[in-house]
C-alpha cells in the first residue's frame, strides 16, 4: 500500500471535511482507487466513512477496516465502470472519460429533498450525477463532533451501471 498516498488523502480530507461536496469527491476517489490498489482504497474509505460503521484494525494506517468489504470493494473491483460513471464517465466512451474533476452533485434532481440538514439536523442527503444511469445516485453524510462530514450510507453508489456503448441516458 502506498503510505504517502494515504497520508495525502488524509490531509485533503482534513482540509475539506466541512465541505460535503469535497467529502463526496474524496469518496468517489476512494472508489476509483479500488481499480489500482484495493488495500489503499479500503484505507481511504476508512478516512471518509463514519467510524461507528467501521471495524477496529490496529496496525492499519487508519486503524480501521470496512466491516463487510465484499459489499463495497468486491463489487467495485468486479465493475470499474461503477466508480468511473460517478466520475463523469459515460457509456459512449466506455467510461474511459472519467475524471475526478467531473464528480458533480445533481442539484436539480429531487431539489427539495437533498442537502445539508436534510433529512435531519447534522445529516445531509445528496445525489451524485452518474453517467451510467438514468438518475443520480444518493448518499448520506453525517456531521461528526469535530464538525466534519462523514459518509454514513453509500449502497446506491455501488449498484451496477449501463453496459458500455449502450448509449447515453
Secondary structure, 3 states (H helix, E strand, C coil): CCHHHHHHHHHHHHHHCCCHHHHHHHHHHHHHHCCCCHHHHHHHHHHHECHHHEEECCCCCCCEEECCHHHHHHHHHHCCHHHHHHCCCCHHHCCCCCCHHHCCECCCCCHHHCEECECCCCEEEEEECCCCCCCCEEEEEEECCCCCEEEEECHHHHCCCCCCCCCCC
